[in-house]
Amino acid sequence: MEPDAQLAPRVLLAVNDALLRRVAAVALRERGFSVSATTEGSAALMLAESFSPDVIMVDLELPSPRGGSLFDTIRGLTDAYLVGIAPPDADAVRIRALRAGADDAVSVPVTPDELAARCQALLRRPRNVHTRWDPMAASLINIGPLTVDVGRKEIQVHDQDVPVTRIEFALFEQLCRHPAEVRARVQLLEEVWGPNWVGRVPAQHRSAAPRG
């Protein structure tokens, strides 16, 4: 029996594997979850907003209709717990998802019971521990074709390396962490060089900013 939609925790399954999706939905419903499932990226994006899920389990290989991966798009839309489902023997994919904001990640094959247990474990966390994805905490920043690897101090556009100096990287990182904001020159100077900056430093680095 489908749990009361007003009371049951909600799980969105965006999974390409039909068998896994079907048996996982059954296992979750048996444990008291309200479940919505889809294989389509566009439907998953609509459900992420209209269904208001508490947990979203997303196939990391599903493409997004907005470009890039479905996981990256969903991550910016909701404060639900995110569980990435990676293909077999794809540790790099799973690790990337964790670094990019996933609360959990698993590789297939995975049993429906394990998926249900992971949902239950996430929902036992205090809710204020989990917030909408925070770019200030991310080691990988993805904006369209642009990838900024904070750990390695590398920038790529369309998977091509863009050479930058250490200072140029620091400036660009700050701009990418606040993509919707207009940053004042003084604010950038203080964030990169600290409160004791001197002179008009950023102007000489503007031409190095990569363009998609």
C-alpha angles and dihedrals in degrees: 000000000000110000121243103282091214094057109025121090109251126233126189115203114200098177130147096205105089096201094048091046093050099046093041090054090051092048092049094048090050088057094052102267126136106228136199118182136189143160095206123093094212092051091048091055092051092047092048086065105029099039092045094212123200091208129025120197108195132185104236091214095057111108122229120235086225093057131269121040126337089232093059092049095047091047090066095047106054146030092219119126108267125216116187118210111206130193120257117292092004101129092152091057092049093047092048090054092051091049091047095055111286115145090210139358134196137182125228135276089066128151122241088236090059092049090051091048091051091052090051091049092051093050091053089065116099105265094231090061090071121059137163112296109289116211089198088068097042123105091197120049116193121190112167108298091350123099122184114192104200095185095054096032091234133140126201132184116193087350091302119123117243112205113226136162122247092259093045089052092050091051094047092046091056092050092050093049089060103035095158096049133084104229120213117228092238091051092052091048093052093047094050103032102021129239094308097065118143131201136359097306106155098060094076092055101051095092091059094064108115117241124207 
